[in-house]
Amino acid sequence: MTHTAAIIGGGVIGGGWAARFLLNGWDVHVFDPDPEAERKLGQVLANARRSLPGLTDVALPAEGRLQFCTTLQGAVEHADWIQESVPERLEIKHKTMAAIQQVCRPEAVIGSSTSGFKPSELQAGAARPEQIMVCHPFNPVYLLPLVEVVTTPQNGSERIDVVKTLLQGVGMYPLHLKKEIDAHVADRFLEAVWREALWLVKDGIATTEEIDDAIRYGFGIRWAQMGLFETYRVAGGEAGMKHFMAQFGPALKWPWTKLMDVPDFDDDLVDLIAGQSDDQSGAYTITELEQIRDNNLVAMMRALKTQDWGVGALLTKHEDHLRESGTEAQPVDHTAPVVTGNRVVPLDWTDYNGHMNEARYLQAFADATDQFMAIIGCDAAYIAAGGSYFTAETHIRHLDEVNAGQIIRIETTALGGGGKKLHLWHEMYVAEKMIATGEHFLLHVDLKTRKPSPASPAVDSALKEWVEAHGERPRPEGAGRAIVSSPPR
């Protein structure tokens, strides 16, 4: 089933929402009277297409259809989700919400990207207040998963559950705030840090670059994977949070910060901060900084995925959802090579030549081997019970280049196996073009003794069924071949 999202306001945030929905298979209708809206949103989409697909190890669904609408009605009348991202003025938001509700479906979700207004303020005077809630994202919306979903009793639990499910379906993390407050939760932290940073610059204590260094080389990394309270729990040592609170609680009474006071935002302070910011990063264009930011976010989030922690655990869960939603119940054809990989090449898989490096070919083929093992029953449960296959020999042929953002598909043939042995042949494709082949010989191992042992009867039987069926196919060209001076292209 294809969903449709209407984006009202196509700036940085609205464009990020459009990219998040579009690249997760939704059709997207955009309404923005700005004559430059299509160009601006195109830049956001270009960044998203470059970075988001490589965040996961599963290919995203086919991109939805993007349409720029000349009227509000044309954008929202058939939409399942309507995201309002107009300027932060309550009268403008009220006017926009009223116009939306005149022409939208009553069951459609109306989410507001507001960073400051409470949902009760947005719902005031609305024809259907239960339809409106705060869905506040973080930039870049196409990469950062957090959405503060702020509701009132008017919204009802059933509608809220629908909202959570839809957001999770596009890889986002809905943080449901059941009690409304100005600026919600996350931005209140940001405001506190921003206030103190302004004083530190104004008083000549630190420059903009030094403040940024304090964050990115220190607590910012800790916060990215543990947040605030879990970080301090660890800081309390074996005694935990109570010890930390007892040790550092008295410091809260010391006059360290100026959080309740704001420096005058005069021309001198603005010029001082702008000048230091130019010195810090003026050598880069905004587009270059966006791409650097996205590269770093993808790399850090993928690193957390290897630990199944924080946002990494969320990515793993979303990958499972993508696999399930992309799987159709079809009879298994043992006579054809089995697809064991279908993923985008991420940014961090490329080297100084701009294409996927040798180690990543091996990783892609190793992942394909793991997938075939799971198909024959050597899955996580089987491995936990003490049996697995270890790779004894690998031969990879690099036939052509593959670049970041391209989708690679791996098809696997079982050349032989049974008892202790497993012999696989992988072919890597971009569309219908073969990019590489990988030949792998594995031995089944008892994980307790770490020595070769026969596979279980069930795994052995499943493997032999594939080997027998694939044995009817012509032997793949290049299988068992020695290295040649000029591989075929």
C-alpha positions in Angstrom: 0.0 0.0 0.0 1.4 3.4 -1.0 1.0 6.3 1.4 0.8 9.9 0.5 2.4 12.8 2.5 1.6 16.4 2.0 4.4 18.9 2.9 3.2 22.4 3.6 6.3 24.6 3.5 9.3 23.2 1.6 12.2 24.9 3.4 15.0 23.1 5.2 12.7 21.3 7.6 9.8 20.7 5.2 12.3 19.6 2.6 13.8 17.1 5.1 10.4 15.7 5.8 9.7 15.3 2.0 13.0 13.5 1.6 12.4 11.2 4.6 8.9 10.2 3.2 9.9 10.0 -0.4 13.0 7.8 0.0 11.0 5.4 2.2 8.5 4.8 -0.6 5.8 7.4 0.1 4.3 9.7 -2.6 4.9 13.3 -1.6 2.9 16.4 -2.5 4.6 19.7 -1.8 2.8 23.1 -1.5 5.0 26.2 -1.0 4.3 29.5 -2.8 8.0 30.4 -2.7 9.1 30.5 -6.4 12.4 29.1 -5.3 10.8 26.2 -3.4 11.5 23.5 -6.0 15.1 24.5 -6.3 15.7 24.6 -2.6 13.9 21.3 -2.0 16.0 19.8 -4.8 19.2 20.6 -2.9 17.8 18.9 0.2 16.8 15.8 -1.8 20.2 15.6 -3.4 21.8 15.4 0.0 19.3 12.9 1.2 19.7 10.6 -1.9 23.4 10.7 -1.3 23.4 9.8 2.4 20.2 8.1 3.6 20.2 4.9 1.5 23.7 4.1 2.8 22.7 4.3 6.4 21.1 0.8 6.4 22.3 -2.6 5.1 19.0 -3.2 3.4 17.9 -1.4 0.3 15.2 1.2 0.8 11.9 0.7 -1.1 11.5 2.2 -4.5 11.3 6.0 -4.2 7.9 7.5 -4.2 6.5 10.1 -6.7 7.2 13.8 -5.9 4.7 16.4 -7.1 4.8 20.2 -6.5 1.2 21.4 -6.2 -0.1 24.9 -7.1 -2.9 24.8 -4.5 -3.1 23.7 -0.9 -6.2 21.6 -1.8 -4.2 19.7 -4.5 -1.5 18.9 -2.0 -3.6 17.7 1.0 -7.0 16.4 -0.3 -5.8 12.8 -0.7 -3.0 12.8 1.9 -2.6 10.3 4.7 -0.1 12.6 6.5 0.1 16.4 6.4 3.2 18.0 7.8 3.0 21.8 8.4 6.4 23.6 8.4 5.4 27.2 7.9 7.0 30.1 9.8 6.9 30.1 13.6 4.0 32.6 14.1 0.9 31.3 15.7 -1.5 33.3 13.5 0.1 31.9 10.4 -0.1 28.4 11.7 -3.8 28.9 12.7 -4.6 30.2 9.3 -2.8 27.3 7.6 -4.4 24.6 9.8 -7.9 26.1 9.1 -7.3 26.0 5.4 -6.0 22.5 5.6 -9.0 21.2 7.5 -11.4 22.6 5.0 -10.1 20.3 2.3 -8.3 17.3 3.9 -9.6 13.9 4.9 -10.8 13.9 8.5 -8.7 10.8 9.3 -5.5 12.3 8.0 -2.7 13.2 10.4 -1.8 16.9 10.7 1.6 17.2 12.3 3.3 20.5 13.0 7.0 20.9 12.9 6.8 23.7 15.5 9.8 23.9 17.9 8.0 26.1 20.4 4.2 26.1 20.3 2.2 23.7 22.4 -0.4 21.4 20.7 -3.2 23.0 22.7 -2.3 26.4 21.2 -2.3 24.9 17.7 -5.7 23.2 18.3 -7.4 26.3 19.6 -10.3 27.2 17.3 -9.7 24.2 15.0 -12.7 22.5 13.3 -11.2 19.1 14.4 -8.7 19.6 17.1 -8.2 15.9 17.5 -6.5 15.8 14.1 -3.7 18.2 15.0 -0.6 17.4 17.1 3.1 18.5 17.3 5.6 16.3 15.4 8.8 18.2 15.9 11.8 16.7 14.0 15.5 17.5 14.0 17.7 18.7 11.2 18.6 16.9 8.9 15.2 15.2 9.1 16.1 12.6 6.5 18.9 11.3 8.8 18.1 12.1 12.4 15.3 9.8 13.6 14.0 11.8 16.7 10.5 13.2 16.4 8.9 14.8 19.5 5.2 13.8 19.3 3.4 16.1 21.7 -0.3 15.5 22.2 -3.3 16.6 24.2 -6.2 14.4 25.5 -8.1 15.5 22.4 -6.0 13.4 20.1 -7.0 10.1 21.6 -4.9 6.9 22.0 -5.9 5.3 18.7 -4.8 8.2 16.5 -1.5 8.5 18.5 -0.8 4.8 17.9 -1.3 5.3 14.2 1.1 8.3 14.2 3.8 6.3 16.0 3.4 3.3 13.6 3.7 5.5 10.5 6.7 7.3 11.8 8.4 4.0 12.8 7.7 2.8 9.2 9.9 5.5 7.8 12.7 4.8 10.3 12.0 7.6 12.8 11.8 7.4 16.6 8.6 9.0 18.0 9.2 10.3 21.5 5.7 10.7 22.8 5.5 13.6 25.3 2.2 13.3 27.1 2.5 16.6 29.0 2.9 19.7 26.9 5.4 22.5 27.6 6.8 25.4 25.7 9.7 24.3 23.4 9.0 20.6 24.3 12.1 18.8 25.7 15.1 18.6 23.4 15.1 22.3 22.4 15.0 23.3 26.1 18.4 21.6 26.5 19.7 23.3 23.3 18.5 26.7 24.6 20.4 26.2 27.9 23.6 25.3 26.1 23.1 28.2 23.6 22.5 30.8 26.4 25.7 29.7 28.1 27.7 29.7 24.9 26.6 33.3 24.1 27.9 34.4 27.5 31.2 32.6 27.0 31.8 34.3 23.7 30.6 37.7 24.9 32.8 37.6 28.0 35.9 36.5 25.9 36.2 33.2 27.6 36.1 31.1 24.5 35.6 31.5 20.7 32.9 29.7 18.7 35.4 27.2 17.5 36.7 26.4 21.1 33.1 25.9 22.3 32.4 23.6 19.4 35.6 21.7 20.1 34.6 21.2 23.8 31.4 19.6 22.6 32.6 17.4 19.7 35.8 16.2 21.3 34.1 15.5 24.7 30.6 15.1 26.0 29.0 15.4 22.6 30.3 11.9 21.7 29.1 10.5 25.1 25.7 12.0 24.6 25.4 10.6 21.1 25.3 7.0 22.5 24.1 7.3 26.1 22.4 10.6 26.6 22.6 12.6 29.8 21.4 10.5 32.7 23.0 7.2 31.6 26.3 9.0 31.1 26.1 10.4 34.7 25.1 7.0 36.0 28.4 5.6 34.7 30.3 8.6 36.1 29.0 7.6 39.6 31.2 4.4 39.4 30.0 1.2 41.0 27.7 3.1 43.4 25.8 4.5 40.3 23.5 7.4 40.1 23.0 8.0 43.9 26.8 8.4 44.3 27.0 10.8 41.4 24.1 12.9 42.7 25.6 13.1 46.2 29.0 14.0 44.8 28.0 16.6 42.3 24.6 17.8 43.5 26.0 20.6 45.7 27.7 22.1 42.6 24.2 23.1 41.3 24.2 25.8 44.0 27.4 27.3 42.8 27.2 30.4 40.4 28.8 28.6 37.5 26.3 29.4 34.8 24.1 32.2 33.6 21.2 30.2 32.4 18.6 32.6 33.8 20.1 35.6 32.1 20.6 36.4 28.4 23.3 38.7 27.0 22.1 41.7 25.0 21.8 40.5 21.4 23.3 43.7 20.1 25.2 44.4 16.8 28.6 44.0 18.6 27.7 40.5 19.8 26.3 39.4 16.5 29.3 40.7 14.6 31.7 39.0 17.1 30.0 35.6 16.7 29.6 35.9 13.0 33.2 36.8 12.5 34.5 33.9 14.7 32.2 31.6 12.8 33.6 32.8 9.5 37.1 32.2 10.8 36.1 28.7 12.0 34.4 27.3 8.9 34.1 30.0 6.3 36.4 28.0 4.0 33.5 25.7 3.2 30.2 26.4 1.4 27.0 25.5 3.2 26.5 22.6 0.8 30.0 21.3 1.6 29.2 21.6 5.4 25.9 19.8 4.9 27.7 16.9 3.2 30.5 16.8 5.8 27.8 16.7 8.5 25.9 13.9 6.7 29.0 11.8 6.2 29.9 12.1 9.9 26.3 11.3 11.0 26.1 8.2 8.7 29.5 7.0 9.9 28.7 7.4 13.6 25.2 6.0 13.4 26.5 3.0 11.5 29.2 2.5 14.1 26.5 2.4 16.8 24.6 -0.2 14.7 27.5 -2.6 15.0 27.0 -2.3 18.8 23.2 -2.5 18.6 23.1 0.5 20.9 21.2 3.8 20.9 20.3 5.0 17.4 22.1 1.9 16.1 19.5 -0.4 17.7 16.8 1.7 16.0 18.5 1.2 12.6 18.6 -2.5 13.1 14.9 -2.6 13.9 14.1 -0.5 10.8 16.2 -2.9 8.7 14.1 -5.8 10.0 11.0 -3.8 9.0 12.4 -3.2 5.5 13.2 -6.8 5.1 9.7 -7.9 6.2 7.9 -5.3 4.1 9.9 -6.2 1.0 9.3 -10.0 1.4 6.5 -11.4 -0.6 5.2 -14.9 0.0 6.4 -16.8 -3.1 7.3 -20.4 -3.6 11.1 -21.0 -3.2 12.7 -21.8 -6.6 15.7 -24.1 -5.7 16.8 -24.3 -9.3 17.6 -20.5 -9.5 20.4 -18.7 -7.7 19.1 -17.3 -4.5 19.3 -13.5 -3.8 21.3 -13.2 -0.6 22.1 -9.4 -0.8 20.3 -6.3 -1.9 21.7 -3.1 -0.4 23.0 0.4 -1.2 26.8 1.0 -1.1 27.2 3.5 1.8 29.5 6.5 1.7 32.1 4.9 4.1 32.6 1.9 1.8 34.4 4.0 -0.9 38.1 4.8 -1.1 40.4 7.5 -2.4 39.5 6.4 -6.0 35.9 7.1 -5.4 34.7 3.5 -5.7 34.0 0.6 -3.3 37.3 -0.8 -1.8 38.4 -4.4 -1.7 37.6 -5.0 1.9 33.9 -4.0 1.3 33.6 -6.6 -1.5 34.6 -9.2 1.0 32.2 -7.8 3.6 29.3 -7.8 1.1 30.1 -11.5 0.1 30.5 -12.5 3.7 27.1 -11.0 4.5 25.7 -13.0 1.6 27.2 -16.1 3.0 25.6 -15.4 6.3 22.3 -15.0 4.6 22.6 -18.3 2.8 23.6 -20.0 6.0 20.4 -18.6 7.6 18.4 -19.9 4.6 19.6 -23.5 5.2 18.9 -23.2 9.0 22.3 -22.1 10.3 20.8 -19.1 11.8 21.3 -17.2 15.1 19.6 -19.8 17.1 21.6 -22.6 15.5 24.8 -20.7 16.1 23.9 -20.0 19.7 23.3 -23.8 20.2 27.0 -24.4 19.2 27.3 -25.0 15.4 28.4 -22.7 12.6 30.4 -22.5 9.4 33.9 -21.0 9.3 35.4 -19.7 6.0 38.5 -21.6 5.0 39.2 -20.1 1.5 38.0 -17.1 -0.5 38.5 -16.0 -4.1 37.2 -12.7 -5.3 37.2 -11.3 -8.8 36.8 -7.5 -9.3 35.2 -7.1 -12.7 34.0 -3.5 -12.6 33.6 -0.4 -10.4 30.7 0.3 -8.0 30.2 3.6 -6.4 28.5 5.0 -3.3 24.7 5.2 -3.6 24.4 2.3 -6.1 22.3 -0.7 -5.2 24.2 -4.0 -5.3 22.4 -7.4 -5.6 24.1 -10.7 -4.8 22.9 -14.0 -6.2 24.3 -17.2 -4.7 24.7 -20.7 -6.1 25.6 -23.7 -3.9 28.4 -25.4 -5.9 28.8 -28.2 -3.4 28.4 -29.3 0.2 27.3 -31.8 2.8 28.6 -33.2 6.0 31.3 -30.7 7.1 31.6 -28.8 3.8 30.0 -25.8 2.1 31.1 -24.4 -1.3 29.4 -21.2 -2.5 29.5 -19.0 -5.6 28.4 -15.4 -5.3 27.7 -13.0 -8.2 27.4 -9.2 -7.5 25.3 -7.1 -9.8 24.4 -3.5 -10.3 21.1 -3.8 -12.3 22.0 -6.5 -14.8 25.7 -5.8 -14.9 28.0 -8.2 -13.1 30.5 -6.3 -10.9 32.3 -9.0 -9.0 32.3 -12.7 -8.1 33.2 -14.4 -4.9 33.9 -18.1 -4.4 33.9 -19.3 -0.8 34.7 -22.7 0.8 33.6 -23.2 4.4 33.8 -25.9 7.0 31.2 -26.6 9.6 32.6 -26.3 13.1 31.6 -27.3 16.6 31.9 -24.0 18.5 32.7 -25.8 21.8 35.7 -27.7 20.4 36.5 -25.2 17.6 37.0 -28.2 15.3 35.3 -29.3 12.1 32.2 -31.4 12.7 29.2 -32.5 10.5 26.3 -30.1 10.3 23.0 -31.1 11.9 20.8 -33.4 9.9 18.3 -30.6 9.2 20.9 -28.2 8.0 22.7 -30.9 6.0 19.5 -31.9 4.3 18.5 -28.3 3.4 22.0 -27.6 2.0 22.0 -30.8 -0.1 18.6 -29.8 -1.6 20.1 -26.6 -2.9 23.3 -28.3 -4.0 21.4 -30.9 -6.0 19.1 -28.3 -7.6 22.0 -25.9 -8.5 24.0 -28.8 -9.8 21.6 -28.9 -12.8 22.8 -25.5 -13.8 25.9 -24.8 -15.9 29.0 -24.3 -13.8 29.5 -20.5 -13.4 32.3 -19.1 -15.6 35.3 -18.4 -13.4 34.5 -20.9 -10.6 37.6 -22.6 -9.4 39.7 -20.3 -11.7 43.2 -19.1 -10.9 44.0 -15.4 -11.0 44.3 -14.1 -14.6 46.1 -11.0 -15.8 43.0 -9.5 -17.4 39.7 -10.5 -15.9 36.6 -10.3 -18.2 34.6 -7.0 -18.1 
